[in-house]
Amino acid sequence: MTTIRPSDFIISDNPITQALIGTLGRAELEFCAALIIRWHHARGAQDWEAVSREDIAKLFGSDPIAGAWARCPFFRPDPFAFARGGFITEWLDGDASSKGELTPKFFEAVSREWERRERLGLARQ
């Protein structure tokens, strides 16, 4: 499996992030992943860092792209389903400040879809 970094994702003012479509099985989960990726981009992070639900909530007030997503009536991320799905650690403990890390299951799902696209001659993004 290829190492995936935050910079491998192109994020725009549209919350439907092309690189994530079809990776996690539900738009609500892919929206959560897009928020986590956007948080990394906003920080200029080159590597994955632990992030809390509180960090993501603050992003809506400080980041114009996340702010634009929040105005989209179809944008409904589900952080608890994201955690129950096994894509991030620590987010189910009830404390919004608990920092979670993306899991191997998340990276495997993204890699699997990107490899499928490559086999079909489709672009990742």
C-alpha positions in Angstrom: 0.0 0.0 0.0 1.3 3.5 -0.9 1.8 6.0 1.9 -0.9 8.6 1.7 -0.2 12.1 2.9 -2.5 15.1 3.5 -1.1 16.8 0.4 -2.3 13.9 -1.8 -5.8 15.3 -1.5 -7.1 18.3 -3.5 -9.6 20.2 -1.3 -11.8 22.9 -2.8 -14.8 24.9 -1.6 -17.0 21.9 -2.6 -17.3 19.4 0.3 -17.8 16.6 -2.2 -14.1 15.8 -2.4 -13.4 13.8 -5.6 -10.6 11.8 -4.0 -12.9 10.5 -1.4 -16.0 9.6 -3.4 -16.8 5.9 -3.0 -14.0 5.3 -0.5 -15.9 4.9 2.8 -19.4 3.9 1.6 -21.4 6.9 2.8 -21.1 10.6 2.1 -21.4 11.4 5.8 -18.2 9.5 6.4 -16.4 11.0 3.4 -17.4 14.4 4.6 -15.7 13.7 8.0 -12.6 12.6 6.2 -12.7 15.8 4.1 -12.9 17.9 7.3 -9.9 16.1 8.8 -7.9 16.5 5.6 -8.9 20.2 5.5 -7.8 20.6 9.1 -4.4 19.3 8.1 -4.2 21.6 5.1 -5.2 24.7 7.1 -2.4 23.9 9.5 0.1 23.3 6.7 0.7 19.8 8.1 2.8 17.5 5.9 2.1 14.4 8.0 -1.0 13.1 9.7 -1.6 14.4 13.2 -4.1 13.4 15.9 -7.2 15.6 15.7 -10.2 16.1 18.0 -13.8 16.8 17.2 -13.3 20.2 19.0 -10.4 21.0 16.5 -12.8 20.3 13.6 -15.5 22.4 15.2 -13.1 25.4 15.5 -12.2 24.9 11.8 -15.7 26.1 10.7 -15.0 29.5 12.3 -11.4 30.0 11.2 -11.2 28.5 7.7 -13.1 30.0 4.7 -13.3 26.6 2.9 -14.8 24.8 5.9 -17.1 27.8 6.4 -18.3 27.4 2.8 -19.0 23.7 3.4 -21.1 24.5 6.4 -23.4 26.6 4.3 -24.1 23.6 2.0 -27.5 22.0 3.0 -26.3 18.6 1.8 -23.2 18.7 4.0 -23.9 16.4 7.0 -20.8 14.8 8.4 -21.3 12.1 11.0 -18.2 12.0 13.3 -19.7 9.2 15.5 -20.4 7.0 12.5 -16.9 7.7 11.3 -15.5 6.5 14.6 -17.9 3.5 14.8 -16.8 2.6 11.3 -13.2 2.2 12.6 -11.8 5.1 10.6 -10.5 7.1 13.6 -9.6 6.3 17.2 -10.8 8.0 20.4 -13.8 9.9 19.1 -16.4 7.7 20.8 -15.3 8.4 24.4 -17.7 11.4 24.7 -15.0 14.0 25.2 -14.9 16.4 22.2 -11.3 17.3 23.1 -10.0 13.7 22.8 -7.5 13.5 19.9 -8.0 10.6 17.5 -5.8 9.3 14.7 -6.9 8.0 11.3 -6.7 4.2 11.3 -5.2 1.7 8.9 -8.8 0.9 7.9 -9.2 4.4 6.6 -6.0 4.3 4.6 -6.8 0.9 3.2 -10.2 2.0 2.0 -8.8 5.1 0.3 -5.9 3.0 -1.3 -8.3 0.3 -2.5 -10.5 2.9 -4.3 -7.5 4.8 -5.7 -6.0 1.5 -7.0 -9.4 0.6 -8.6 -9.5 4.0 -10.4 -5.9 3.5 -11.6 -6.8 0.1 -13.0 -9.7 1.7 -14.9 -7.6 4.5 -16.2 -9.4 7.1 -14.1 -7.9 10.0 -12.2 -7.8 9.9 -8.3 -8.9 13.5 -8.0 
